[in-house]
């Protein structure tokens, strides 16, 4: 059995926000599997069923993001889930461009409060997570305002596509093909242009200075 958790915040005001992309992906997964997420327990909404012949529990914690671990731990204990092998968490990631995915079999919270709380309550960083890009916070934005903000129509299309990709990746993962899922769907790291080296800067400045001197000499000769 797999416990698949989408992270987000409850209540209508947070629907379709960047922080709720985990909820969105699990809803798409539920539709694909024909599972209704309409049971209330574990401080969550949840549903059980089968995805490609594999029994799954789909969970949407209702604790608010920062306390997600309370809900996850309750479900883990009830279903006797092996956290390192049978838990998959889907969440937002501001370090990924909108529409991009990154699957990790283990790792730190990376500053994500939901993951941080799950690690605290389960006592391990060894669970698998599917990180979904929501875009980097603009310099003038407060982080909370950014993650609790809504996608524009163009980004929403990318998010819908990434939810479908997340479902495809999860199907591979529960079939024991996590490496294949990572190879197919993990976003390649975007290389940022390196600043010019100091010696290159000095060389360019020197060339500019020489050019200016030549131009000045040529101008004087013209005047003579």
C-alpha angles and dihedrals in degrees: 000000000000126000108210114191127192114198125220146110124280126237132059096271091069097048114125093007121138092251091056098057089108089061090049093053094048090049089055089047091051091053091050092051096039091239122147115217096206106115120104119216140107088044084292148090110247146165135194132211143106131302112191091338092309117116112236140179115212113204134189109184114221095196095095118258100282092058098043091122092068091061095041093050092050092053092043091054094045096049095035091236120186097229096203093049110025107033121092119180122195117200146150124271124198091194092068127072117249110280096022125118134204122189118200126182092205141344147123125305091259091213094306108135095205093055090043091057093046090052090049094051098041095039094226142087090201100099122108119252134191109209117201122202119241097167134260118292111256113243094248095050129092110235095235092050090050098051092041091049125099129251118249118238094265094050091044089063090053090048092052090052092048090051089056090048091049090054091050090049093049091051089057092045096054088048089060095257102115092138090056091049090052092048092049102040111021111112115236114241112262112235114227117214111262117238113248114271116255093245090052090050091051091048092051092048091050092051090050091050092050091048091052091050092051091049091050092051091048090051092052092050090052090053091051 
